[in-house]
């Protein structure tokens, strides 16, 4: 577990491992078999959500010292 030594640090974990439409048996759906609704959900989760998080936290993110921790 990571612990900051800086009292002003704001720990943030973003896990965008990716999401894709799947069949009931768990197999991935290809584009021709994917509904527009499922495609839009995938797009919002994988492309827009990280941008929305950054927009919400923009002011806070500008004030902290960035660091990258790879586990």
VENSUL-V656440 format. One record per pair of residues at least 12 apart in sequence whose ideal C-beta (glycine too) atoms are under 10 Angstrom apart, sorted by the first residue. I is the first residue (numbers start at 1). J is the second residue. D is the distance in whole Angstrom. If there is no record, write none. Layout:
BEGIN
I_J_D ; I_J_D
END
This chain:
BEGIN
1_71_10 ; 2_67_9 ; 2_69_6 ; 2_71_8 ; 4_64_10 ; 4_65_10 ; 4_67_9 ; 6_64_8 ; 6_65_7 ; 6_67_10 ; 8_63_8 ; 8_64_7 ; 8_65_9 ; 9_64_6 ; 9_65_8 ; 9_67_8 ; 10_57_8 ; 10_60_6 ; 10_61_8 ; 10_63_8 ; 10_64_5 ; 11_64_10 ; 11_67_10 ; 11_69_9 ; 12_53_9 ; 12_57_7 ; 12_60_9 ; 12_61_8 ; 12_64_9 ; 12_66_10 ; 13_69_9 ; 13_71_10 ; 14_49_9 ; 14_50_7 ; 14_53_7 ; 14_54_9 ; 14_57_10 ; 16_45_8 ; 16_46_7 ; 16_47_9 ; 16_49_7 ; 16_50_6 ; 16_53_9 ; 17_46_9 ; 18_42_9 ; 18_45_8 ; 18_46_6 ; 19_41_8 ; 19_42_6 ; 19_43_10 ; 19_44_10 ; 19_45_5 ; 19_46_6 ; 19_49_9 ; 20_34_9 ; 20_38_9 ; 20_39_10 ; 20_42_6 ; 20_45_9 ; 20_46_8 ; 21_33_8 ; 21_34_5 ; 21_35_8 ; 21_37_9 ; 21_38_4 ; 21_39_7 ; 21_41_8 ; 21_42_6 ; 22_34_10 ; 22_38_9 ; 29_42_10
END
